[in-house]
Amino acid sequence: MFAAIASVGAGAILAGGVCAYASVAPQSQLFGRTIVAGRDPAEFALTYDDGPNEPWTSQLLDLLARHNIRATFFLIGRFVRQRPDLVREIQAAGHLIGNHTVTHPWLAVQSPRRVREELAGCNAALEDVLGEPVHFFRPPHGSRRPDALRAARDLGLTAVMWNAMGFDWRVNITAGEIAGHLERGIARNRRRGHGSNLLLHDGGHLEFGMDRSQPVEATRLIIERYSAAKVRYVTISAWSQA
């Protein structure tokens, strides 16, 4: 009897651990399909979270324009309301824009009502500015659960994760260190025969105006380091059917 109880307890702990892992692991598909990357190792997607943010979003747009690169920006609704002009700059430059919730909460620990409010509120803010629907979202911190993904689908949104992170949110991290993290992720993805979905930040969810000079410089370093590698930069929409 005690052995049976212990077995059930161990199974519950294991199941809980698996669910906790699946709620934050970037490449897990246990709770539902998310876009990670395509199957072409030569394809890179530069993706930026937590904007819009002055002056770094504008500087990033200038850098990408010089290299004729289109990226994907996941924007926070409260900053969209604060600076709709920056959102229009991103749109006018031809970049893809996605939903990153209104206030950047951990969705896996929010009520279903709060999850829907966060997603629907950001959709509304973006669509008011863009004049067109939004089709992609990135859960803050990668945190999600099955009902959060269902709510997103109900709103016409597909979840997007990543498979290479710059860790550019760390205090005092340098552009070289950020680029180094991304390069290691790219090498790993290439060994596996995958494209690279590169996660960076042009803003910070705690406040508008956070210093993101190092991610901008890291972007320049990545572009230069792979300039001779026949890399194709795509937006997330290129992988939506992968």
C-alpha angles and dihedrals in degrees: 000000000000089000090054091049091049090049092052091047093050090048091051091050091049092048090049091051092050091050092048090051093047091051093064108016106113097218100037115120095183095109095041142306119307130173112251108156144312129260097255111095089201092065120092127183116199107207128183129197137198101028164150092098131160129256098001099057090055092047090050091050090053091051094048091047091054089058096038091239125153117209138180122249122197106200133201113235098225091054091046088058090047097050113020089157091067091049090054090050090056091048094046090053090059099250125144116250125206141181120266097172127260100273106010102247128168097263094198091070099040127098116258089249093054091047091053092046091052094050097039092045093053091045090053093048092049096043092049089057100035099039090221138078124273118229107182137054137181117211111232111257086002087277116154145134133198097273091049091055090046090052089051092051090049087057093049094256130136117205118240125199131170143236102205123047128192095201085219092153091073117109115259095000113154130226090247092054091048091050090047092056090050093048091054090050091049091051091051092049092049092052088055094047095247135130118243124252102194117205117208136148131235091178142022125240095221096065145347115263100035113161110261098161092121096056089049090052091044088055089055091050093051093048091050096044093053097037093108096040098084091244119172116210113214137173121242091260088073088067099042092105096038 
